[in-house]
Amino acid sequence: MKLGLLETDRLEQSLRKKYGTYSEMFQKLLSPLDDQLVFHVYDVIRFEYPKNINECDAYLITGSKASPYEDKAWIRRLEEEIQMLHANKKKLIGICFGHQLIAQALGGTVKKSDLGWGVGLSTRRWFQEKPWMGDTEETFKILVSHQDQVCHIPPGAECLAGSDFCPKASFQMGQHILTFQGHAEFQPAYLRDLITGRREIIGVSRAEQALQSLDLPNDHQKIARWILAFLKAG
């Protein structure tokens, strides 16, 4: 399978040197689970896109510090790509910003949460079961770092998981779109550095709680398996 990574952010040089780019994080997460995976990276901030949608078998939109509702040309162009992929029922994964932008592009709404930052290790409840999940628990744990949230999922989408803080943390459309508000590609050490650098912005108390949560186990390997199972499902 050839997976196109639509990269929507550039990390600060100090973080990139230690942890790699977002695309490299996804390759590190997914490659050990499937040695047949081939990746192609597209820098959509620079308007890099496949020549046609069949250049890859599936696509994944990464996280970003940007907000979907910002008036930026590269965001509007990516919305158009999402709409085209959806119209052609091309397999598509949305992660954090990707989750939000897919929702917005297809008729949902996104806004900055009144509850402030969601950051650290978060527990999500499953609302539905899908065949690609296999045998799973009622909840899963994922690292998060976001202020924006999906308020309304697109018409025709199914909300799969959420929490009291983030009720719409995952949705599916048909058999071709799956999204998560969270970062299975993050290492706890990376998020620790990110939170430390944003401590004043996040708020000292919330940042400290988030940092403490990073010592607890997460379910990133399970999430990686779910993503691949969804992409391979007929």
N, C-alpha and C positions, 0 to 999 in steps of 0.2 A: 504494500500500500504506500502511495505517495501522499504525504500530508503537507499541505501548504500552511505555513505559519504566517499569519498576517500580523506583523509586529507593530504595535501602536505606541511605543514609548522608547526612550533612550535613557538608560540609567546613568547616574553620575559616575564619573570615571573611577572613583575610589571603590564604589560598589561593584562596578562592572569587572574591575580587575580581580576582585575576590570571588565573585559569584557568577560571572558571565552575563550575557544578555538574557532577556526573557525567553527568546527563542532557544537559546542554549539550555536554559533551565527545563523547558519542556522536552527537549531532546534527551536530557539526562534522566528525566522522570519516565518517559515512555519507551525509550530504546531497549532497556533491559527486559521488557515484557514482550518484545516482538523484534527479532533480529531481521525481519523482512521490511521494517519501516524505513522509508526514505523521506527526508525532509527537504522542503524548499522554503526559504525565508523571503518574504516580501516586506520591504520597508514602506508601509502605506503612508507614513508621514511625508515621504518623498514621492508619493504617488506611484510606487512600484506595485504592479498587479500582474497576474497571469495573463498571457495573450488571449486565452479563452478559458472558460470555467473548467474544462476537462483536462487542463494542464496537470491538475492534481486530482486524486480520488476523493479527497475531503479537505476541509479547511478548518483552521482554528484561529480565533481572534483573541489576542492576549489582553492582559490588563494594561492600564495606563493611568498616569496622574491626571489626565484630561477628563473632563465631564462631557457626556454625550450631547448636552444641550448648548455647549459652547459653539459660537459662530465661527468655525474654522473650516476652511475649504477641504482639508483632508478628511475631516469627520463627515462632512456632507457627501464626499465622494465614496467613502466607505459605506455609508448608508445605502447608496445606490448599488454597490456591489452586493450587500446583504440582500437587498430586494431581488436582485437578479439570481443569486444563489437559491433563494427561497422559491422563486417562480419556477426554477428548474429542479427543485427538490434535491439539491446538492447537499451532501452531508456537511454539517457546520457545527462547530463547538464554540461557545462563547464563555470566556473566563473574565469575571469581574467587570471591567469596562466593556468587554465583549458581550457579556450577558446583558448589560444595560443598553448598549447600542443596538443589539439585535431586537430587544424589546421595543425600543423607541422607533426603529426603522420600520417595524412591522405593525405599528399601530398602538403600542403600549405607551406608558408614560414613566418618566424618571425624574426624581428631584432629590435635592439634598435633604437628608433625614433630619427631622426635628430632634431626634435622640442623640445627634452628634456622631462621633467616630465609632465605627465598629472595627475593633482592632484586637489582635491576639488570636487565641484558639477559641473557635465557636462551635457549639453543638447544634446541629440541624436535625429536625424531625422529618422523616419521610411521611408524605401524605398519601402516596400511591406506591404500588409495586409494578415494576415493568420487567419483562423477560430478561433484558440485558443486565439487570442487577444481580441475577442469580440468588443464592441464599444470602440475605443481608439482615442486619439488625434494624431496629426501629429508628436508630439515630446514627449519625456519623459526625466526626470531628474534623474541621478544616481550618487552616490559618486564613485570617481575613485582615484587610486593611482598606477601609472605604468610608466615605461620607455619603455618597449618592446611593440611592436604592431604587429598584423598580417598584413603582406604586401600583401599576396596572399592567398585567401581562397582555400580550397581543391577542386579538380575537382568534379563537381556534386553538390557542395554546393551553397546555395543562400545567398547573403549578404542582411540582413534584415534592418540594421540600421547603422548609422555612423554620423560623424561630420567632419568639416574641419580639426580639429586636429587629429581625429582618424576615417578615412573613413570606416574601416571594424570593427565595434564595436559589431556586432552581426551577426551570420549566422546560417542557418538551413541546415541539410542534411537529405533528405527523411522525414520520420515522426518520426525519432528516436533520432536525435541529435539537441540540441539547445544550443547556447553559447552567453555569454555576456562579453564584456570588461568593467567591472565595478563591484561594490560591493553592491548589495541590502541588504546584510546581515550586513553591517557596520552601527553602530550608528554614528551620527555626532560627538559625544563626543570622540569615539574611534579614528576616523580619525583626530580629532583635536590633540589628544595626539601623534598620529603617526607623523603628520606633524611637530609638535613642536620639536619632537626628531630628525627629519631629516632636520630641517630648513637649516643648512649649506650645506647639500648634495643637497637639492632641489634648493636652491638659495633663499635668503631672500625675494626678491621682489615677486617671484612666490609663495612662501610659504604664504606670507601675503595675497595675493589675494585669495589663496585657503582657508585660514582660514576665511576670510570675507564671502566667498560663503556658508559656512556651516550653516549660520543662515537662509538660504532660504529653502523653503519646497522641499522635494524630492518625488519621485514616487515609493519608495521601496515596498509599499503594493501592488501596481498595478503589479510590476514586479514579486513579490511572487505569485500573482494569475495567471499570465501568465505562470510561470514555472509549477505550479500544473496543470493548464489546458492542457498544452502541454503533461505532463507526463500521464495524464488520457485520452487523445484523442486516438481514435482507429487508 
